Amino acid sequence: MVTPNARTILEQQVTAGKVVQLATLDGDGSPYVCNVWFASAFTPDRLWFISRPNRFHCANIRTDARVAGAILAIELDALGQPVQGVAFKGTARELPTTGINEQIQHYVTRWPKAANAIDPERLANGEAHHRVYEISVASWVLYDEANFGRDPRQEVSVR
């Protein structure tokens, strides 16, 4: 039996995922969870999302950059099916409104309907309501009962 490559499966799961459940820390250190559409890239491992800067999770990131999250990229059919998902920890930041064409391209390639919300010219002119946020992933955990049945929790190195 060939041992599956955890890094390859992790990248497939992250790429297939659509929404990340993102945890931020509020002013008293309590966790706050939200759901955001995201795009990803590897080497280095990065996730991007867009949001309005006045959202609670964005305010939390400005106060404390530490974040954690989970991505589920499988269809849920029934209780008891093998679980496959990815969790991560890292730091997040609001990107500047100029000089981020590469990050915008990653996001818009994945989510074309977001093009107007984060149009580089509108961002630079202060006309966009959204901002682009970047998560630098510090650690990954792949949880995969389908490929790693006896030991489904796989710590995967960050690149």
Summary of the structure (lengths in Angstrom):
residues: 159
radius of gyration: 16.6
end to end distance: 27.2
largest distance: 57.0
contacts: 454
relative contact order: 0.22
helix: 23%
strand: 37%
